[in-house]
Amino acid sequence: MPESAVPVRLVVLYGGQSAEHDVSRVSAAHILKAIDTSRYEVDPIAITPDGQWLRSDATLAALAGGPDGLPGVLDAAGTAVEPQASLDPVRPGQQVVVLPILHGPRGEDGAVQGLLELAGVAYAGSGVLGSAANMDKVMSKVVATAAGLPIVRYLAVRDASADDAFISRVGSELGWPVFVKPSNMGSSVGVSRADDAVGLRIALDDALSFDEWAVVEEAVHGREIEVGVLGNESPWASVPGEIVPTHEFYDYEDKYVDGDAEMVIPADLPASVTAEARALALVAFRALRCDGLARVDFFYEAGGRGLLFNEINTMPGFTPYSMFPSLWAASGLPYPELIDEIVALALARHAHRTPHRRQR
């Protein structure tokens, strides 16, 4: 982070209006525990499920007593604030950086990023296009295919089109079992396995209750490999890690409720596969217009098709069970320094883009 007589004002947005509201509150709590408050003026702002912006008075009070006094989950209560006013500097010459620790729709999908662009404020992570393209699993697969990335076989469906003809296509083109996901959702919310046509109808009903688009993927019998990426125009990749789920697949409960899934970092892979995973992560990061930070997920079929691109998470979790900060710690970048790097990348991206924002 650039040295300055005036500390950077760090606005931490959390909560949000998606089904991942609670996950965001946990992520934000652990980010606040890691932030060096001697270098930043931290302002925690909660977004409630109904869209209100609230300054978290309780969190500010706890933060004043040191990181050990912070709870494991931030509350979503406080004093109402106007979004624009909450993003303004509070001192002359002060830089403002927003950490939008928001997961899922209306937070990670370009909606909040668009608001921050209009406000003219620096923010961590990808811009409007990168956020939207990666939040939508169908669109990310379209772009990944165009970029030459190996991907799993899939079919996309829009609510009313999930009819008998589509279900027949799933059986003939993908085979059973399949995995069904809302196209715009994360944290494995709404994801389920279907072993036959009856199960598929149930799974589609569930997925389409979260989004108007769903993606149906072939079942891949492989390992789940994840790579962290940091950077803007010249990104770099972490060591790969592996998720070993304890459930049938890495679902919401295994991630956040039971917390029993094992993270193996670095993943036990041949050196050539490790190098390929890191290289493909950078290809995906660039092709899908990412900036700042992201986690790129693969399946690995040893002895089969090798690495298969699954998806990119443009605002990965920062909970105690999250892979992203753990990957970077294993790569030589501990949590507090990771936050500093993310802030520096946000400021660099904002400075690079600002000269392009001019009228004719």
QUIRACOR-V802693 format. One line per field, one symbol per residue. phi: phi as a letter, one per 40 degrees, with the letter a starting at -180 (. if undefined). A space follows every 50 residues. Layout:
phi = ???
This chain:
phi = .ccacbcccbcbcaggbbccdcccccdcccccccccccbbccbcbcbcdc gcbbccccccccccchccccccbccbbiccbcdcccbccbbdgccbbbbc cbbgdgabbhcccccccccgbcacgccccccccccccccccccccccgcc bccabbabdcccbdcccccdcccbgbcbbbbccbabfgcgcabbcacccc ccccdccccbacbbbbbccbcaccbbbcbbhbcbcbbcccbbcbcccdac cdcccbccgcccbbbcccbddccdccccccccccdcccfcagaabbbbbb ccgbcgcbcbabbcbccbcccccdcccccccgbcdccccdcccccccccc cccdcccbcc
